[in-house]
Structures are given as structure tokens and as C-alpha cells.
Amino acid sequence: MKKLLILLTGSMLFFYQCTSQPTVELLVNEQEKKVDVLIDGQLFTSYIYPVNIKKPVLWPVMSEEGNMLTRSFPLAMKEGDRTDHPHHVGVWLNYGDVNGLDFWNNSEAIPEEDRHRYGTIYHQSIEKAEHGKGSAVLETTAVWKGPDGKPLLNERSRFAFIAKEQYRIIDRTTSLKAVINEVKFTDNKEGMFAIRVARELELPSDQPTKLVDSHGIITEVKNMDNTLVKGNYLSAEGIEGEEVWGTRSRWMKLSGEINEEKVALVIIDHPSNAGYPTYWHARGYGLFAANTLGQKVFSNGKNELNFTLEEGETVTFKYRLVVAHGPVSDEEIDRLADDYAGK
């Protein structure tokens, strides 16, 4: 928030423009299985861990003007949102092949007879919830388990929520420790740090699909209305639109407009991550994912990364999500990426 400061010295008036830091507050509600993140009293996002979505996520993510940037489905029914891929919820981190188990695609929609092939991430505890002017820090623990209930990985995640004048930042640092003899992350396109966005931020498409109607009912739509759909991808290498899928880049921007508010979402990869710079599993229908471990399908077989942890070993992944109010230039994103690389 900008304020005008007026100083009177002798017969001279001096005008200064100063910026006060927003207050970032964390509201822990263990009964409702969530932690709300408020910026100057308004909801920015919530860390939620209900058992029905098979992993902890950040949902929703709200813009400065109060528009929901994440897809509402399956946790809410917003008119016009798609109803595909029920495992795409908010902002999350997991992977499609961990010791042969699929953590990425797991959801309540999986039939009982197929659940033996899927893994689940269970929230365990909130270790820290500190807030104040300009930023807040949330630290959590979780465990990655197979369908038999046996743990494969212990997770510790740190979320730094940073509020600036033009943008808000979520820095996620997640450490995974193997608790069995061997944990294999077999090269897979389904990963790793992702956000599923609202319909307005998708890329225009005329492909028939199922959408939520004004009554909250899922309806088959053959002739898609793209009037309000204005999303577009841009990579650090200057690649745009659908062509970004399967390319490598240290950052990717998805820009668009919701209710006349211009917004941009930027995911920045960290140079310490295995597989840096990441491949992008970014789709026009609203899946926006950085997959640092999956390489084979994106490179048409030229590259492959099969990552293994022995018992007691730990690997750490770092990703930055920038939520910008208004346009954000490539130069500014480069500056944010350089700043993040030094952390």
C-alpha cells in the first residue's frame, strides 16, 4: 500500500512516496484440516489436507482483486470450469511413478479394484506457522504411503508466502527422505510441481468437453465459448502457446484475464533441482506443471532420468510460484528467477 509522506522543513515542503508492507497472516484450523493465508485480511490461499484429495494442496489461489485463479472442480462447482482430471486440485507436488505406484493420478474417482496401483500423501503435522509484515512461513510434514499403508517417503515442506505490491510469491521447498531400502522415481511424464487453473486462464480451444453449468451440473458442451478464455504461455526462451509443452526452460509464464483483471502465473525452477532446467508439462486446457524428473516423453526418447534414493537418503526440490497483478515483463521474471536461484 502506497502512502504519501509530507515533511515541512523551514519554508520547503518535501513529498515522499513510501510503501508499507502488507500483513501476511496464517490461520491454523486443524479441525477443518487447513491453514488459511491472508494478505491484509483477504484470502490469498489455503493449505488444505482433506483425505478425499489424496495429497495436501494449496487451494484456492486468489488474485489481488479476489478472483479465483485455480480451477474450482472438484472441491467446488464454478460455472464454466472443466470437470476432467479430478486429481488436478489447486497447487501440488507429487509424481506418477514411485516404486511403481502412481501418486499423481490418485483421486476418489479411482475404482476400488484399481487402487492397489496408487499412492497417497498423508499430511502429518504443522511444524511452524509464523507470520508478519511482508511474509509468512508454514512448515509441514507428510508421509508418502503405498495402498498397503506402508511408508515410502517422509516429506518436510516449507512454504514461504511473500507479498509485494505488484505480485505475491509462494516458494515451496520440499525434502523427501527414503524410509525403505530403495525408492525409485522412474522417468514419467506425470509430475511434479503443478497448478490447475481456472477456465479463463486456459488457451482457447474448440474441442468438446464437459463443463459445470449455472446450476452446478456437469454438462457436455460441443460448441465451446472462448469469449472469456484468454490464457497464453510464454517461456524464458520466447516459445508461446501450446508449443511450450515438452520444452525446457528455467521459467514459464501463463498470462490472462479474469473479470477484466489482468493476471499472470509464473513457475520458476531452481538450479539445485535434479533435472534442471525443467521440462514443461503445460497444457492448453489448464494444467501447468514443471516436471524436473520426467524427461523421456518430452524429449522423444533422447533424455531419460531415473532417480533413486537409498534408505536414509534425502532429496530436496524447490519451486517458486509468482502470482502477478497486471502485466509482468520478461526482465522482471528474470530478476525474480535470479533472486530465487541465490536462495
N, C-alpha and C positions, 0 to 999 in steps of 0.2 A: 504494500500500500504506500503510495507516494504522498508526502506531506510537504507543504511549503513553509520554510522557516524564515522569519523576518527578524533581522538584527538591526538595531539602531545604534550607531556609533557617531557621536557628535551630530553633525548635520547630514550624515550619509546613511542611506538605507541600503542594507545588503540582503539579497534574496538567495536562499539556498534551497535546493530540492533534495530532500533526503528520503530514503526508503526504509520503512520499518519492516522487519522480518515477520512473516506470518507465523502464527502459533500452530504447531503440529501436535495433535493430541491423540493418544491411544486409549481407547476404552475397552478394557478386557471384560468379556461376558462369557464365562466358562459354561454357564447354564445353556446359553444359546449357541455354544461352540463357535465363537467368533471374537475377533478383535477389530473394532471399527477404527479407521484412521480419519481423523477430522482435520481440516485445514481452516483455521479461523472459524471453527464451529460447523463447517459444512462437510458432508461426507465426501471423501476422496476415494477410498476403497475399504474393503474389509477382508481380513484374513479369516477364512471360514474352513471348517473341517467336519461337516456333517458326514455320516457314514455312507450315505447313498451316492456320493460322487467319487468315491474310491481313491481320493487323494486330497490333501489340503490345497486350496487355491486362493487367489485374490479375486474377489467378485463382490459387487460390480466395480468397475473403474469409471469414475465420473470426471467430466471436464470441468473447467473453471466456472462455466455458466450452468452447470448442473445437468448436462446431457450424458446419458449412459453410453460409453464407448465400447464396452463389451457386449456381446450378444446376451440377450435375456434368457433364452431357452438353454437348458431345461428347467432352470430354477424359477423362472417367471415367464409370463406369456405377453410379450410386447407385439402389437400388431405389426406385421411386415417382416419379422425375423424368421430366418430359416429354422428348420427342425431336423436337419441332418446331424450325423455325428454327435450323439448325446454325450460323448466323453469330452467334447470340446467345451470346457467351462472356465470362463474368466481367464486368469493368467496362472500358468502351472509349469512344473518341471517334472518330467519323467521320461521313460524310454520304452521302445517297442520290443526289445529282446534282451532280457536279463536272465541268464541261465535258462533260456528257452521260454520264459514267461513274458507275456505281453502286459506291461504296466500302462502303456499309452492308451489302448483301446478299451480298457475296462470301464464298465458302467452298469447301471441297473438293467440295461436293455439286453445284456448277455444272457442267453438261455442257461438254465441250471445245468444241463448236460455238457455245456462248453466251458464252464467256469474253472475247470481244472487247468486251463491254459493261461489263466490271467493272474497277475499280481496286484496287490493293493498296498497303498501307502497310508499308514495309520499315524495320525497326529498323536504325540505323546505328552508334551509339556510346553508351557511358555516359560522360558528361562529368563527373559528380560523384556521389559516394556518401559522404555524411557522416552519422554517427550519434552519438548521445549520450543524455543524460538528457532524457526527455520528448518528444523529437522527432528526426526524421531527414529528410534531403533527398536525393532522387535526381533528377538531371538527365540527360535522354536526347535524342538526335537521331534523326530518322527522315525518310524521303522518301516522298511520295505519287506513285506511278507509274501510268501507263496500261498496258494489256496489251501495248503495243509496247516497254515498258521505259523510255519517256521520262518524266522527272520533270515534275510539275506544281507541287508544293509541297515546300519544305523545312520540316520541323517541328522545333521545340525545345520540350520539355516539362519542367516542374518539378513533381515530386510531393513535397509536404510531408506526412509521416506524423507525427501528433501523438497522444500517448497521455495521456488524462486518467483520473480514477478511474472515472467513470460511462460514458465514451464514448471512441471512437477517431475520429480525423478524417483524411480524405485530401483535401488541397487540390491540385487539378490546375490548372496554368497552362500553356496550350499556345499557342505563337505559330506561325503559318503564313505563310510567305513565298513569293510567286509567283515562279517561276523561268522562266516563259514569258510571252509577250506579254499574255495575259489569262486569268484563272482565274475562271470563273463558278460560284457556288453558287446554282443555280436552285431556287426555292422547292419543297421536297419534305418530305413527312411523315416520311421515314426519317432520323432524326437525334436528338440529336447526341452528348450525353453520356448514357451508359446503363449499367444493370446488369440482368442477368437473374438472377432469384432462385430459390432452392430451392422445391420444391413446397409445403412447409409455409407459406411466406410468400405464396403465391398467394391470390386471393379464391376462396371456394368456388364450384364450378361442376359442373353435371351433364351437360355436353356430352361426348360420347365422344371419346377421344383415344388416342394411343399413349404408353405408359409403359414404363420399364425394369422388368423383373420381378426376383425374388430371384436369378435365375441370370444376370443381365446381358443378358437377351434382350429385344428390343423387342417389345411385345405390345399388340394392340388391346384397349382397355378400354371397354366400352359403358356400364357402370354405375359411375360414379366414386365412390370412397370419400373423403369430405371430412372424416373424423373428425379428422385431424391438420392440416387446412388451415384456418388462422385469420387470414390476412392481411387488412388493410384499409388503404385510402388515406385521408389527410386532408390538405387543402390549407390554406394560410395564411388562405384566405377561408372555411374551415369546410365546404367541399364534401367529401363522403365517397364511398367505394366506387368503382364503375365510372363514376360521374358526373364524376370528375375528368378523364377523357380529353377533350382539346381545350379545357380551361380554361387561363387564365393565372394564375400565382401566383409569388411570389418563392421559395417553398419548398414541398416536398411531403414528407409522411411516409408510410412504409409500415411498419406495426407488425404484429407477430405473435408466434408462439411456436414454438420448436423444442426438442424433448426437455425440455419444461417450463421452458425458459429464455425469458423474455420479452425480445424484442429489437425494435429499431426502426432503420430505414434512412431517413435524411433527405438529400435532394438540395437544395442551396441555390444559386440562380442569383446571379451577380454583376452589380451595376448597370452595370458597364462593358461588358458583352456586347452585341453587336448584337442587337436584337430583345427586349431586356429589358422587362418580365418575361417569362420563357419560357412557351411553350405546353407542355403535358404530354402526351407520347405514352406514357401509363401504362395498361397493360392488366391485366385480372384474371388472365391466365394467366402473369404473372410478368415481363413486360417493363416496366421502369421507366426512362423516358427523358425528359430535358429537351431540347426542340428549340427553340432560340432563333432559328434561321434559317427553319424551316418554319412558315408561318402560314396559307396559303390553305385547306388542307383542314380545319384546326382551327377556322377562323373562318367556315366555309361561304362562302368567297369574299370576305368583307368586307375582309380584310387580305392583303397579299402582300409578300414580301420576297425580292428577287433581289439577291444580294450579289456584288460583283465586285472582284477585286484586279488591278491592273495589275502588270506585271513589276517586281520590286523592292519592291513594297508588302507590308506585313505586317499581319496582324490577330491579336489575342490573345483567347482565350476562357478564362474562369475558372469553375470549379465546385468546390463543397465537398460531400463525401460524409461524413455523420456516421453512425457505427455505434454505436448506444446499447445498453448493457446495462441492461435494465429499462425502465420507462416514462420518457418524456421529455415534459415539458409544452410547450404552445404558447409559453408565456412564455420557456422556456429556449431553444427553437428560434429565437424572435425575437431573443433575445440573441446567439445564435451567428450568426445572419444579419446582425445589425447589426455585430458584430465583424468578420465576413468582408467586409462592404461597405467597411470602412475600410482594407482591405489592398490 
